[in-house]
């Protein structure tokens, strides 16, 4: 099942009644009024068939990521993920605010004065976000169905990768974000990297010995540190990023890298792979990987 198909199902779920809060809450229990203060929470709410009354603006393609626009048509914007508007949230009179300790620890007391707060520890542990929000919203059945579908997709994709590459599997991988003047190489602990790791991809030695979620690299002399069998490139649409990427591709050091020589460089959606933070974003990553294999670009 693709992300598009899941979104159609989520929209149908959102139109159906479903108890979300205990009796006695100030609003109709079949229509929980939630405000989501990070992208992964917004993605997850939609996946569970719940339309928030308020969301924070997206990081790019503002104000809302294109894949969520239909589901969130008419929803109130409550500012930035790093600086939500307490006044706008208060006016919405929510039953629940979904926040992240990583982003909102400092304003947690202020948020708690407005409504009960579900505080997630971080912003990219999509499985934890899914199951924690499902419990709070009494949508455990929907979460279980999503998890089962995800497991099936992962299993099928692992088999395709093993069949495609045979004795060469697992391939080494670099997940690269080419920005003006720098390259970010996301590691297995990152949002998109965790999916690649779960599918069986591995990182080169330099990356495996690094901590955090990414390596931040400067000039072309750093390129050997990202060498791998396959590159997935987050396709930034800014002119400055495009110019930097074009210059990299023309450089002799880039052309000597394994992924480039083997024609295994594939551009992917940065929203799905890095910015979405939720389970629908994960399905978008799997869609990109299916397209990569279907294109034949993975063949040597």
C-alpha positions in Angstrom: 0.0 0.0 0.0 1.4 3.4 -1.0 1.3 6.7 0.9 -1.4 8.0 -1.4 -3.6 5.0 -0.7 -3.0 5.4 3.0 -4.0 9.0 2.9 -7.3 8.1 1.1 -8.0 5.7 3.9 -7.0 8.2 6.6 -9.4 10.8 5.1 -12.2 8.2 5.2 -11.3 7.4 8.9 -11.5 11.0 9.7 -15.0 11.2 8.5 -16.1 8.4 10.7 -17.0 8.7 14.4 -14.5 7.3 16.9 -14.3 7.9 20.6 -11.1 9.7 21.5 -11.5 11.0 25.1 -13.2 9.8 28.2 -16.8 11.0 28.9 -16.9 14.4 30.6 -14.4 16.2 28.4 -15.4 19.6 27.3 -15.9 18.7 23.6 -17.6 15.9 21.7 -15.6 12.7 22.3 -16.1 11.7 18.7 -14.3 14.9 17.5 -11.1 15.3 19.5 -9.8 18.8 19.3 -6.0 18.4 19.2 -3.2 20.8 18.3 0.0 19.3 17.0 3.3 21.2 17.5 5.7 19.2 15.4 5.6 17.8 11.9 5.7 14.1 13.0 2.7 14.6 15.3 0.7 16.3 12.5 1.6 13.5 10.0 0.7 10.9 12.6 -2.7 12.5 13.5 -3.7 12.4 9.8 -2.5 8.8 9.5 -4.8 7.9 12.5 -7.8 9.6 10.9 -7.8 12.6 13.2 -7.8 16.1 11.8 -6.1 18.5 14.2 -7.8 21.9 14.9 -4.3 23.5 14.8 -0.9 22.7 13.4 2.5 24.4 13.1 3.8 25.5 9.7 5.8 23.2 7.6 9.6 23.7 7.3 9.4 24.0 3.5 6.6 24.2 0.9 4.8 26.4 3.4 2.4 26.5 5.0 1.6 22.8 4.9 3.5 19.9 3.1 1.8 19.1 -0.2 1.0 15.5 0.8 -1.0 16.7 3.8 -2.8 19.7 2.3 -6.0 17.9 1.4 -6.4 16.3 4.8 -5.6 19.6 6.6 -7.7 22.0 4.4 -9.0 24.7 6.6 -6.9 23.8 9.7 -5.7 26.8 11.8 -1.9 27.5 11.7 -0.4 28.2 15.1 3.0 29.5 14.2 6.4 27.9 13.8 7.4 24.5 15.3 10.2 26.4 17.2 7.9 29.2 18.3 4.2 28.3 18.4 1.7 31.0 19.3 0.2 30.4 22.7 -2.5 32.9 22.0 -3.6 31.1 18.8 -3.6 27.8 20.6 -5.7 29.2 23.5 -8.3 30.5 21.1 -8.7 26.9 19.7 -9.6 25.6 23.1 -8.0 22.2 22.5 -8.6 19.0 24.4 -5.0 17.9 23.9 -1.7 19.5 22.7 0.9 17.1 21.2 4.4 18.6 21.8 8.0 17.5 21.8 10.4 17.8 24.7 13.1 18.5 22.2 11.3 21.6 20.9 8.9 22.7 23.7 10.3 21.8 27.1 10.8 25.4 28.0 7.1 26.3 27.4 5.6 23.1 28.8 4.1 24.9 31.9 2.5 27.4 29.6 1.1 24.8 27.3 -0.2 22.8 30.3 -2.2 25.8 31.4 -4.1 25.7 28.1 -4.8 21.9 27.8 -3.5 18.5 28.7 -0.1 18.0 27.0 1.2 14.8 25.4 4.9 15.4 25.5 7.0 13.2 23.2 10.7 12.9 24.0 11.9 13.6 20.4 10.6 14.5 17.0 11.7 11.6 14.7 10.9 8.4 16.6 7.9 7.7 14.4 6.9 4.4 15.9 6.8 5.8 19.4 4.9 8.9 18.2 2.4 6.6 16.4 1.7 4.3 19.4 1.8 7.1 22.0 -0.7 9.2 20.1 -2.9 6.2 19.3 -3.2 5.4 23.0 -4.1 9.0 23.8 -6.7 9.2 21.0 -8.1 5.7 21.5 -7.0 4.8 17.9 -5.0 1.7 18.8 -6.7 -0.3 16.1 -5.7 2.1 13.4 -2.1 2.2 14.7 -2.0 -1.6 14.7 -3.2 -1.7 11.1 -0.7 0.9 10.0 2.1 -1.0 11.8 1.1 -4.3 10.1 1.0 -2.7 6.6 4.4 -1.1 7.3 5.9 -4.4 8.3 4.6 -6.0 5.1 6.0 -3.3 3.0 9.4 -3.6 4.7 9.5 -7.3 4.3 8.6 -7.2 0.6 11.2 -4.5 0.0 13.9 -6.4 1.9 13.2 -9.4 -0.3 13.4 -7.3 -3.5 16.7 -5.8 -2.4 18.2 -9.2 -1.6 16.9 -10.6 -4.9 18.2 -7.7 -7.0 21.8 -7.6 -5.5 22.4 -11.2 -4.5 25.9 -11.7 -3.3 26.6 -8.0 -3.4 23.9 -7.3 -0.7 24.0 -5.5 1.6 25.1 -2.4 -0.2 26.8 0.5 1.6 24.7 3.7 1.4 25.0 7.5 1.9 21.9 9.6 2.4 23.1 13.1 1.3 21.6 16.5 1.7 23.5 18.9 -0.6 23.1 22.5 0.7 24.8 25.7 -0.3 28.5 25.3 0.6 28.1 22.0 2.4 27.0 18.4 2.3 25.1 16.7 5.2 25.4 12.9 5.3 22.6 11.4 7.4 23.5 8.4 9.5 21.6 5.3 10.5 20.2 7.1 13.6 18.5 9.8 11.4 14.8 9.6 10.3 15.5 8.4 6.8 18.7 6.6 7.8 16.7 4.4 10.2 14.6 3.1 7.4 17.6 2.3 5.2 19.2 0.5 8.2 16.1 -1.5 8.9 16.0 -2.6 5.3 19.6 -3.9 5.5 21.7 -1.1 4.0 25.0 -0.4 5.8 27.2 2.7 6.2 30.9 2.9 5.4 33.4 2.7 8.2 33.9 6.4 8.7 30.1 6.9 9.1 29.7 3.9 11.4 32.3 5.4 13.7 30.5 8.7 13.9 28.0 9.8 16.5 24.8 11.9 16.2 22.4 11.8 13.2 24.7 13.3 10.5 28.1 14.3 9.3 28.5 17.9 8.2 31.1 18.2 5.4 32.6 21.2 3.8 34.5 21.2 0.5 35.1 18.5 -2.2 38.1 17.2 -0.2 35.6 15.6 2.2 33.9 13.6 -0.5 35.9 10.3 0.2 34.2 10.2 3.6 30.8 9.6 2.0 31.8 7.0 -0.5 29.3 4.2 -0.8 27.7 1.8 -3.2 24.6 3.9 -3.5 23.7 7.6 -2.9 20.2 8.8 -2.1 20.2 12.6 -2.6 17.7 14.8 -0.9 16.6 17.0 -3.8 16.5 20.6 -2.6 14.8 23.0 -5.0 16.6 26.2 -4.1 18.8 27.7 -6.8 21.9 27.9 -4.5 21.6 24.2 -3.6 21.2 23.2 -7.2 24.2 25.2 -8.2 26.4 23.6 -5.5 25.2 20.1 -6.5 25.9 20.8 -10.1 29.5 21.9 -9.3 30.0 18.7 -7.2 28.8 16.5 -10.0 31.4 18.1 -12.3 34.3 17.6 -10.0 36.7 14.7 -10.7 36.6 13.5 -7.0 32.8 13.1 -7.2 33.1 11.2 -10.5 35.4 8.7 -8.8 33.0 7.8 -6.1 31.6 4.2 -6.2 27.9 5.2 -6.4 28.6 7.6 -9.3 30.7 5.1 -11.2 28.0 2.4 -10.8 25.1 4.7 -11.7 23.5 4.3 -8.3 22.7 8.0 -7.5 19.0 8.6 -6.9 17.2 11.9 -6.0 14.5 11.6 -3.3 11.9 13.8 -1.7 13.5 15.7 1.3 10.1 16.1 3.0 9.5 12.4 3.2 13.1 11.4 4.0 13.9 14.2 6.5 11.2 16.6 7.4 7.9 14.7 7.7 8.8 12.9 10.9 5.8 10.5 10.9 4.6 7.2 9.6 3.1 8.6 6.4 6.6 10.0 5.7 8.0 6.5 6.1 5.6 5.2 3.5 6.8 8.0 1.2 10.4 6.8 1.7 9.4 3.3 0.7 7.6 4.6 -2.3 10.8 6.3 -3.4 12.8 3.1 -2.9 10.3 1.1 -4.9 10.6 3.6 -7.7 14.4 3.4 -7.5 14.3 -0.4 -7.9 11.7 -0.2 -10.6 13.8 2.2 -12.6 16.6 -0.3 -13.0 19.0 2.4 -11.7 20.2 0.0 -9.0 21.7 -2.4 -11.5 25.4 -2.4 -12.1 
